Amino acid sequence: MHENWKICLQKLQNLVSPTVYDTWAKPLHPLALKEDMLILGVPSKTYVNLMGEAMGRELVMAVKATYGQGVRLNWRILQSDDPNANSGKATTGNPPERQAVVSAYSPQQSNAVAPLESFLNPGYDFRNFCEGKSNQVATTIAKSIAENPDQTTFNPFFLFGASGVGKTHLVNAVGLAVKEKFPTRRVLLVSAAVFRTQYTESVVKNKLNDFLHFYQSIDVLIIDDFQEIQTPKTQQVFYHIFNHLHAINRKILITCDRSPAEFEGLEERILTRLKWGVTVEMERPDIALRRDILTSKLRRENIEFPEEVVQYITENVSDSVRELQGTINSMIAFSLTDSCAIDLDLARRVVARLVNQVRKEFTIDLLMAAVCRHCKVKPAEVTGKSRKKNIVEARQLVIYLATKYTDCSLSRIGREMGGRDHSTVAHSRSKLEHRLSTDKVFRREIEEFEAGLKKK
């Protein structure tokens, strides 16, 4: 029992970050394995909900990889101050986050339509989705599909963008809206990795016709993380399913971490069909959208954060919606565990631990050297008085990165940048942030530059 749990934890450790693992995996305790039910001890119902958001999908994957695909999870509350918890009582189910990892397919007689579990997350609806400049086009199209899934436009709807920007939430919201308006419609959300596994199992068990029949019966098919489609044979079977669904005007929604044009190893015929519909990029949230997301989540959870904490998180957690929500969850967890107040000091500690681990690796001098190499200018020019466009841009970039990746104050950065005052530094940072929010090509260049910095 415990040896298998150790193996399960090792698999889980490979799927999540060290911080997520330390925060959410360690409180789990294996209590029993009864037939196809793994019973885990947990501290509270609140913990289960937060843990589910942080690593629910990954936990299910690790459990199934260790104990078998048919194993379900059962929670037993061990101890809790949560008034909603039932101490010592068990509740059954997967973590709330991303239950779609569970098999969506069961072998059926080839002429029967399988009973369908949509594997939609009920919390990922349009009411909980915050709209801003970075996702406005995608949101408009998604709502149009949800309102009228029978329209022939926007099919397929290919949504791409960096991890954690809200792609899964948006397509999940479409699925929920369709189910609400058309209860008899067959809607399925499945990850490409699960699709691939189901296909492989169907071949091994000589059930390929059942597999095809199941997927060809779907009215709205949502494929998440399409980059995991990978193998040629999986692509081939997806191609046939796509053709069938498209021919009878069934909706296909796809999320991916890259655009079809950037997809290496994708068959040309699939690429051609993806171009039949609409391809939209979801960009990283700007500061206004990050604030909306943060305050919306706090409102839903009926939690209050001091204004200075909201401002600090909004300004310092910028990579993704997932990081933003993870920061909130971790602050709540730390507050409950350590019995400490949610204040600016806690926010700084949590953000430094979860998001800005790279801060300690960078100094202004290191950032200056990297920017100068990138922009082909000299440090003396950047710290000097030159107003040449390329030098001003390099100066703004150093200031922006220094405020993001070091703990230096604006005054300290100003001194390092040739004796400039803090208001000049703040203005330079604002100028560059404005350009990042309006110039997509420039933003991609800087994102790639930052990614390179973090790898060194």
C-alpha positions in Angstrom: 0.0 0.0 0.0 2.6 2.5 1.1 5.1 1.4 -1.5 2.6 2.1 -4.2 1.8 5.5 -2.7 5.5 6.4 -2.8 5.6 5.5 -6.5 2.5 7.6 -7.0 4.1 10.6 -5.2 7.2 10.2 -7.4 5.0 10.4 -10.5 3.2 13.4 -9.1 6.4 15.1 -8.3 7.4 14.9 -12.0 4.1 16.6 -13.0 4.0 19.6 -10.7 6.4 22.3 -9.5 8.3 21.7 -6.2 6.3 24.5 -4.5 2.9 23.0 -5.5 4.1 19.5 -4.4 5.4 20.8 -1.0 2.2 22.8 -0.4 -0.5 20.4 -1.5 0.9 16.8 -1.8 2.4 16.4 1.7 -0.9 16.7 3.6 -2.3 13.7 1.7 -2.2 10.3 3.5 -3.2 7.0 1.9 -5.6 5.2 4.2 -6.8 2.2 2.3 -7.2 0.7 -1.2 -10.6 -1.1 -1.5 -11.1 -2.7 -4.9 -11.2 0.3 -7.3 -11.3 2.9 -4.5 -8.2 4.7 -3.1 -9.0 6.4 0.2 -6.9 9.4 1.0 -6.9 11.3 4.3 -7.1 15.1 3.9 -7.2 17.9 6.5 -10.4 19.6 5.4 -13.0 20.1 2.6 -11.4 23.5 1.9 -8.1 21.8 1.4 -9.6 19.4 -1.2 -11.0 22.3 -3.2 -7.8 24.3 -3.1 -5.7 21.3 -3.8 -7.9 20.4 -6.7 -7.3 23.8 -8.3 -3.6 23.6 -7.7 -2.9 20.0 -8.9 -6.1 18.0 -9.3 -5.5 16.9 -12.8 -2.0 15.9 -12.1 -3.0 13.9 -9.0 -5.6 11.9 -10.9 -3.0 11.2 -13.6 -0.5 9.9 -11.1 -3.0 7.8 -9.2 -4.3 6.2 -12.4 -0.7 5.6 -13.7 0.1 3.9 -10.4 -3.0 2.0 -9.4 -4.8 1.6 -12.7 -7.2 3.5 -15.0 -10.3 2.3 -13.1 -9.3 3.6 -9.7 -11.4 6.3 -8.2 -10.4 8.7 -5.3 -12.2 8.9 -2.0 -11.5 11.6 0.6 -11.6 11.1 4.3 -11.5 14.3 6.5 -9.0 13.6 9.3 -9.1 16.9 11.2 -10.4 20.3 10.3 -11.5 23.7 11.6 -13.6 24.0 8.5 -17.3 24.3 9.5 -18.3 22.6 6.3 -16.1 19.6 6.9 -17.5 16.3 8.2 -14.7 15.0 10.4 -14.0 11.3 9.8 -16.5 11.0 7.0 -15.6 10.1 3.5 -16.6 11.9 0.3 -16.1 10.4 -3.1 -14.8 12.0 -6.3 -11.9 13.4 -8.2 -10.4 16.7 -7.3 -12.5 19.6 -8.6 -9.9 20.7 -11.1 -9.9 19.1 -14.5 -11.8 15.9 -13.9 -11.5 15.2 -17.7 -8.4 13.1 -17.0 -10.8 10.2 -16.0 -11.6 8.1 -19.0 -14.4 9.6 -21.1 -14.8 6.4 -23.1 -16.1 3.0 -22.2 -16.4 0.2 -24.8 -19.9 0.0 -26.2 -21.7 -2.1 -28.7 -20.8 -0.4 -32.1 -24.4 0.5 -32.8 -25.1 2.0 -29.4 -24.6 5.5 -28.3 -22.5 5.6 -25.1 -23.9 7.4 -22.1 -21.8 10.5 -21.9 -20.1 12.3 -19.1 -19.0 15.7 -20.5 -16.1 16.2 -18.0 -16.8 19.9 -17.9 -15.6 21.8 -14.9 -18.8 23.5 -13.5 -16.6 26.4 -12.1 -15.3 27.3 -15.5 -18.3 29.2 -16.9 -18.7 32.6 -18.6 -19.8 34.1 -15.3 -16.4 33.4 -13.8 -14.5 34.4 -16.9 -13.0 37.9 -16.9 -12.8 39.6 -20.3 -10.0 42.1 -21.2 -8.0 43.2 -24.2 -5.9 40.1 -24.2 -8.8 37.7 -24.7 -11.5 39.9 -26.2 -11.6 38.4 -29.7 -11.5 34.9 -28.3 -14.3 35.6 -25.9 -16.5 37.1 -28.5 -16.2 34.1 -30.8 -16.7 31.7 -27.9 -19.9 33.4 -26.8 -21.1 33.3 -30.4 -20.5 29.6 -30.6 -22.2 29.0 -27.3 -25.3 31.0 -28.4 -25.6 29.2 -31.7 -23.6 26.0 -32.0 -25.3 25.2 -35.3 -23.7 28.1 -37.1 -21.3 27.0 -39.8 -18.7 29.7 -39.1 -15.9 29.4 -36.5 -15.6 25.6 -37.1 -13.1 24.5 -35.9 -12.3 27.1 -33.3 -8.6 26.8 -32.7 -7.4 28.7 -29.6 -3.7 29.0 -28.8 -1.6 30.8 -26.2 0.8 30.4 -23.4 0.0 28.1 -20.5 -2.3 29.5 -17.9 -3.9 32.3 -19.9 -7.5 30.8 -19.6 -7.9 28.8 -22.8 -9.3 25.8 -21.1 -11.7 27.9 -19.0 -13.0 29.6 -22.1 -13.7 26.5 -24.1 -15.1 24.8 -21.0 -17.5 27.8 -20.7 -18.7 27.2 -24.2 -19.4 23.5 -23.4 -21.4 24.5 -20.2 -23.4 27.1 -22.1 -24.3 24.7 -24.8 -25.4 22.0 -22.3 -27.5 24.6 -20.4 -29.2 25.8 -23.6 -29.4 22.4 -25.3 -29.5 19.7 -22.6 -29.6 16.8 -25.1 -26.5 17.9 -26.9 -23.5 15.6 -26.4 -20.6 17.7 -25.3 -17.2 16.3 -24.4 -14.0 17.9 -23.2 -11.0 15.7 -23.4 -7.2 16.3 -23.3 -5.3 15.2 -26.4 -3.2 13.0 -24.1 -6.3 11.1 -22.9 -7.6 10.9 -26.5 -4.3 9.3 -27.5 -4.4 6.8 -24.6 -8.0 5.9 -25.4 -7.1 5.3 -29.0 -4.2 3.1 -28.1 -6.3 1.1 -25.7 -9.0 0.6 -28.3 -6.5 -0.8 -30.8 -5.0 -3.2 -28.2 -8.5 -4.4 -27.1 -9.7 -4.6 -30.7 -12.3 -1.9 -30.0 -11.4 0.7 -32.6 -14.8 0.8 -34.1 -16.3 1.5 -30.7 -13.8 4.3 -30.2 -14.7 5.9 -33.6 -18.4 5.4 -33.0 -18.2 7.1 -29.6 -16.3 10.2 -30.9 -18.4 10.5 -34.1 -21.5 10.7 -31.9 -20.3 13.9 -30.2 -22.1 17.2 -30.9 -19.5 19.5 -29.4 -16.0 18.1 -29.2 -13.4 20.1 -27.2 -9.8 18.9 -27.5 -7.5 20.4 -24.8 -3.7 20.7 -25.1 -3.7 19.7 -28.8 0.1 19.7 -28.8 -0.1 16.3 -27.1 -1.6 14.7 -30.2 1.9 13.8 -31.3 1.9 10.3 -32.9 1.1 9.8 -36.6 -1.5 7.1 -35.9 -3.3 9.3 -33.3 -3.3 12.1 -35.9 -4.7 9.8 -38.5 -7.6 8.7 -36.3 -8.2 12.4 -35.3 -8.3 13.3 -38.9 -11.1 10.9 -39.7 -13.1 11.9 -36.6 -12.6 15.6 -37.5 -13.8 15.0 -41.1 -16.9 13.2 -39.9 -17.9 15.8 -37.3 -17.2 18.7 -39.6 -19.2 17.2 -42.5 -22.3 17.0 -40.3 -21.7 20.4 -38.8 -20.7 19.3 -35.3 -18.6 21.8 -33.4 -14.9 21.3 -32.8 -13.0 23.4 -30.3 -9.2 23.0 -29.8 -6.8 24.6 -27.4 -3.0 24.5 -27.9 0.1 26.1 -26.7 1.1 27.2 -30.2 -0.5 28.2 -33.5 -1.0 25.5 -36.2 1.7 27.1 -38.3 4.2 26.6 -35.4 3.2 23.0 -34.9 6.1 20.6 -35.9 5.1 17.1 -37.0 1.5 17.9 -37.7 0.2 16.3 -40.9 -0.4 18.8 -43.7 -3.9 17.6 -44.3 -4.8 18.3 -40.6 -3.2 21.7 -40.8 -5.3 22.4 -43.9 -8.5 21.5 -42.0 -7.7 23.6 -39.0 -7.5 26.5 -41.4 -11.2 25.9 -42.4 -12.3 27.6 -39.2 -10.8 30.5 -37.1 -7.5 30.6 -35.2 -7.2 33.1 -32.3 -4.4 33.8 -29.9 -5.1 34.4 -26.2 -2.4 36.7 -24.8 -1.1 37.1 -21.3 -3.4 39.2 -19.2 -2.5 42.9 -18.8 -2.5 44.6 -15.4 -6.2 45.7 -15.6 -7.3 42.2 -16.5 -5.1 40.6 -13.8 -6.8 42.9 -11.2 -10.3 41.9 -12.4 -9.4 38.2 -12.2 -8.0 38.6 -8.7 -10.9 40.6 -7.3 -13.4 38.3 -9.1 -11.9 35.2 -7.4 -11.8 36.8 -4.0 -15.4 37.9 -4.4 -16.5 34.3 -5.4 -14.6 32.9 -2.4 -16.0 35.5 -0.1 -12.5 36.5 1.0 -11.1 40.0 1.5 -7.5 41.0 0.8 -6.2 44.4 1.8 -6.0 46.8 -1.1 -2.2 47.0 -0.9 -2.0 43.2 -1.1 -4.3 43.2 -4.2 -2.1 45.9 -5.8 1.1 44.0 -5.0 -0.1 40.7 -6.4 -1.5 42.4 -9.5 1.8 44.1 -10.3 4.1 41.2 -9.5 2.2 38.1 -10.7 2.1 38.7 -14.5 2.8 35.5 -16.3 -0.6 33.7 -16.3 -4.1 33.5 -14.8 -3.0 30.1 -13.2 -0.1 31.8 -11.4 -2.5 34.5 -10.2 -5.0 32.0 -8.8 -2.3 29.8 -7.4 -0.9 32.8 -5.5 -4.3 33.5 -3.9 -4.8 29.8 -3.0 -1.3 29.6 -1.5 -1.8 32.8 0.6 -5.0 31.3 2.0 -3.2 28.0 2.7 -0.3 29.7 4.4 -2.6 31.9 6.4 -4.6 28.9 7.6 -1.5 26.8 8.3 0.6 29.4 10.1 -2.4 31.3 11.6 -1.1 34.5 10.2 -2.8 37.6 8.8 -3.2 38.1 5.0 -1.0 41.2 4.7 1.7 42.7 2.5 4.4 40.8 4.2 2.7 37.4 3.5 2.1 38.5 -0.1 5.8 39.2 -0.6 6.8 35.9 0.9 4.3 33.9 -1.2 5.0 35.7 -4.4 8.8 35.4 -3.9 8.4 31.7 -3.3 5.9 30.8 -6.1 6.5 33.3 -8.8 9.7 35.3 -8.5 12.2 32.6 -7.5 14.4 34.1 -10.3 14.7 37.4 -8.5 17.5 36.1 -6.3 19.4 35.1 -9.5 19.5 38.5 -11.1 21.2 41.7 -10.4 20.9 45.0 -12.2 24.4 44.4 -13.7 23.5 41.0 -15.0 20.3 42.4 -16.6 22.2 45.3 -18.0 24.7 43.0 -19.7 22.0 40.8 -21.1 20.0 43.7 -22.5 23.2 45.3 -24.0 24.0 42.1 -25.8 20.4 41.8 -27.1 20.2 45.4 -28.2 23.8 45.7 -29.3 24.6 48.8 -27.2 27.1 49.5 -24.5 26.4 49.8 -20.8 27.9 53.3 -20.7 25.4 54.4 -23.4 22.5 53.0 -21.4 23.4 54.8 -18.2 24.4 58.0 -20.1 22.3 60.8 -21.4 21.8 59.7 -25.0 18.3 60.1 -26.5 19.0 57.8 -29.5 15.9 55.6 -30.0 17.7 52.2 -29.6 19.5 53.4 -26.5 16.4 54.8 -24.9 14.6 51.5 -25.6 17.5 49.5 -24.1 17.4 51.8 -21.0 13.6 51.3 -20.6 14.0 47.5 -20.9 16.7 47.3 -18.2 14.5 49.4 -15.9 11.5 47.2 -16.6 13.4 44.0 -16.0 15.1 45.4 -12.8 11.7 46.2 -11.3 10.4 42.7 -12.2 13.3 40.5 -11.4 15.1 42.2 -8.5 14.0 43.5 -5.1 15.7 46.9 -5.7 13.7 50.0 -5.1 13.0 52.5 -7.9 15.5 54.9 -6.2 18.2 52.2 -6.2 17.5 51.3 -9.8 17.8 55.0 -10.7 21.2 55.3 -9.0 22.4 52.3 -10.9 21.1 53.8 -14.2 23.3 56.8 -14.1 21.8 58.8 -11.2 18.2 59.0 -12.4 15.5 59.7 -9.8 12.7 57.3 -8.9 10.0 59.2 -10.9 12.1 59.0 -14.1 12.5 55.2 -13.5 8.8 54.8 -12.9 8.0 56.8 -16.1 10.4 54.6 -18.1 8.8 51.4 -16.8 5.4 52.7 -17.7 6.4 53.6 -21.2 7.7 50.1 -21.8 4.7 48.5 -20.2 2.4 50.5 -22.5 4.3 49.4 -25.5 4.1 45.8 -24.4 0.3 46.1 -24.1 -0.1 47.6 -27.6 2.7 46.1 -29.8 2.2 42.3 -30.2 5.4 41.7 -32.1 7.5 43.6 -29.5 5.8 41.8 -26.7 6.7 38.4 -28.2 10.3 39.5 -28.6 10.5 40.5 -24.9 8.7 37.3 -23.8 11.3 35.2 -25.7 14.1 37.3 -24.3 12.8 36.8 -20.7 12.4 33.1 -21.3 16.0 32.9 -22.4 17.1 34.8 -19.3 15.4 32.3 -17.0 17.1 29.4 -18.7 20.6 30.7 -18.3 
